[in-house]
Amino acid sequence: MSQVTGLTVGVLGGTGPQGKGLALRWITAGLAVVIGSRKAERAQATAEELRALVGGTVSGLDNAGCAAAADVVLVAVPWEGHRELLESLRDELAGKIVIDCVNPLGFDKQGPYALHVPEGSAAQQAEKLLPDSRVTAAFHHVSAVHLVDPAIAEVATDVLVLGDDREATDLVRALADVIPGVRGIYGGRLRNAGQIEALTANLIAINRRYKAHAGIRITDV
């Protein structure tokens, strides 16, 4: 906890299920959180909703304001808007740790499948778009349903954290560890993020078949 005490975490896409759920857990852990959205009014409404649920320090701003105000920023936006958003926030995100949890997925009659990303992964696209930021990849496989439910005290899963900056990946692992039941596990260099993002399609298929909210656990660590 000492690694992240005093940090302000920005959540771009904080009005969506994944972003809102992670924000709730970080607020509960005592961190200051800024919700980001295209419209500041939506972000403020979500911040008020979270404050009513768990109290804590949370505010809502537009995406640019969120990126500027935060020390570390989670990107939890739909894949379709990923490139455009990050291109627009290059200056606000310069020098900051950026956590990309976006999964480029498609859906058809056969179910979910991984989309081809020319850069190799969403995280690698972020790295190219944000040359002055410290880009990591994490939180791809955590159930949004469990995260947003304050009645669930512990979220039983591991979070794989990828990146080329040891200090940055250690801090992101610490952000995972403050959520009860979650462990942050180093998962390799950012060039390996593609298969991590793609694995989400398998987990969605598992969840549909077994009517579950499956996560992952790494053994012998």
N, C-alpha and C positions, 0 to 999 in steps of 0.2 A: 504493500500500500504506500510505503514511503516514496517509491518512485513516481507515483502519480498524485500524491497529495498536493493540493494547491493548483493543479492544472484545470484549465477550462477546456472541455471537450465540445467541439462543434459537430453537429450531425446534419449533413446535407441530405435531404430526403427524410428529415425527421418526422414528417407527417405520415409516412408510410409505415406498414406493420413492423418491418425489421428495424428501421431507424428509431421508431417510437419505442419499441421494446428494449433495445440496447440503451437508449436514453433513460428509460425508467429504471433500469438496473444500475446504471452509473449514478443517477440521482440518489437512489436508495443507498448506495455505497458512500455517499457523502461528497461526490464530485459535483462541480458546477458544470452545467450543460447549457449549450445554446442550440436551439432548434432552428434549422434553416429550411426555407421553402422558397419557391418562386414568388409567392406573395407573402409579405410579412404578416398579414392578417391571419392566414392559415397557420403560420408558425406560432404566432402568439396564442391562437386558440388551442393548439396542441400543448403548448407550454402550460397554459392555465389548466388544461385537463390533467396533465401529469402532476402539477402542483397540488391539485385537489386529491389525487390518489395517494401520493407519497410525500408531499411537502417538498422540502429541499430547495436548492438554488437552480432555477431553470428560467430561461427567457426565450423569446422567439424573435427572429429577424429574417430579412430576406437572405438569399444565399450568399451574396457578397458580404453583407454585414456579419453573417455567421462565420464565414471563412476568415474575415479580418479580426473578429473578436476572440477566436479560439486559439489555444496553444497547439492542439492536435485535432485533426479533422477526420471524421468518418464519412466516406462516400457511400451512400445507400440509396442511390437513385435508380430508376429503370435503365436498362442497358440502352434503350433507344435514345435517351437524352445524355448519356455519359460523356461523349466527346464534346458536345456543344457546351455543356456546363463547365467542364474542366478548362476548356479553352478560354472561357470567359472569366475564370477565377485564377489565372496564372499568377497575377501580381499578388492577390490576397493570400495565396497559398505558398508563396515563396518563403523558403527557410523553415517550413513547418513539416511535421510528420503527418503524412496523409495515409489513412487506412482505407484501402479499396475492398469492399465486400460485394461488389457487383458480380452477378452470374449471367453471362451472355447465353441465354437459353431460348430455344424455340419450342413450340408445342404444335402437334398435329394429332390425327386420330390414333396414332400409335403411342402417344404420350410425349414426355419431355425429351429434348435432345440438346446437345451442346452446339452452339453456333461457331462458325469459323471466324476468328479474329485475326486480321492480317498481322498485327503486332505480336500475336501469340496468346494474349489473354487481356482481359480488361485492365488488370494491374499493370501490365507492360504498356498498354496504351496510355494509361495514366502517367507512367514514368516518362514517356516520350512527350506528352503534352505539358508536363510539369517539371522541366529540367532543373529548376531551382528548389524543388521540394524533395523530401525524403519519403519515398513511396514504399508502403508495405501492403501486404494482402492478408486479410484475416476475416473471421466471423462469417464465412460463407455458409456454414452448415448448422447454425444455431436456429432452432425452431422459433419463429416469430410468435406462434400461438402460445408457447410457454413463456417467452420473454414478456409479453404484454399482460400476462395474468399475474397480478400481485399476490394472488392466493397461492401460487407455486413458489415456495420458499427457495428451492434449489433447482437449478437447471443442469441436469446431469449430462454433460458433454465435454469433450475437449475441443479446443480451438487451435487449428493449425495456423501459425504465423510465418509468413514468408517475406524475405527482403534481403537486401545486400548491405544494410547498415546495421551492425550489431546492436548499437545503442538504441536505435529505433525499434528493432524487433523485440528487444528486452522490455522496452516501455509498453509496447502493444501487448506483450504477454502479461505484463502486470495489469493492464486494463481488463484483460480476460479474467485474471485471477481474483479481482475484487468482486466478481459475480459469484455468489455461493453455488458450489457444485461444478463450476467451470475451471478447467486448467488451460493455460496458454502453453502450447508446445511449438518449439521452433520446427518449421517444416521444410526448410531449404531456401535456396536463392529464389529471387523473384522470377527467374526464367522458368521455374517449375510451377507457376501459379495456374497455368492452363488446365492441368489435370485436376487441380483442386477445385477450380470453378466448375469444371465439367462433371465432377462427382456429384454435384448438387442434383443433376438430372436423375442419377441412380437413387438418391435419397428420396426425391419426390415420388419416384416409381414405387419404392418400398412403402412410403407413407400411404399411397393410394391403395396398394394391395392389402396392407395390414391395418389400415385405418389407424395409423400411428403418427407420431411426430418424432421420428428417429433422428438421432445425432450420431456422433462417432466417438470411440474411445481408442486411445493408443495404449497398447499393452507393454509391459516390462520397462516402463519409464517412470 
